[in-house]
Amino acid sequence: MDTNNFNHNGTEINAEPAKRQEYDVTTFYDFLAADHMEQGYNDALINSDATHLNQNVAALKNKLQMELNKAKTYYFNFICDLDNQINRVEKSGLIDTSEDLKTSRKKSQGRYDELIKMEETANNNESEAMAIVISYKRGFHNGLAAIAHATILKGNF
């Protein structure tokens, strides 16, 4: 046992610093791009009740809101950090660095505003963010069709 990896209480010390999870707009768009048809299809095979569909759609919308909140929080915190850096470098007279930071801030603010707009349209069921719900419902309905088809083939009607 290497004693260098333990503190005086015998608790193991993590040698690597904790990594800050970055959740930017690209990560959010990756979430949106995920295909939820298979999940919907499988859920229909497990429980084809309409209440089950509605509960899963509500859960998917909640997951969408959580993912939006992660991305918004990331940009909000990043913008605050940039503001602090801008103030610090301007006090030091580093004009070029200040301009670079202001450019980054402007880009980040644009992404943050994009997420806010997407959230507003998603709340009205109008945005491309709702494609995940459409994908899920399509899969669920395909699962229902598969059940109906299997029932007809078996002659269990």
NORVENZI-V602227 format. One record per helix or strand of 2 or more residues. SS is the DSSP state (@ for helix, = for strand). FROM is the first residue (numbers start at 1). TO is the last residue. If there is no record, write none. Layout:
SS:FROM:TO
SS:FROM:TO
//
This chain:
@:3:5
@:25:33
@:37:46
@:50:91
@:95:123
@:128:154
//
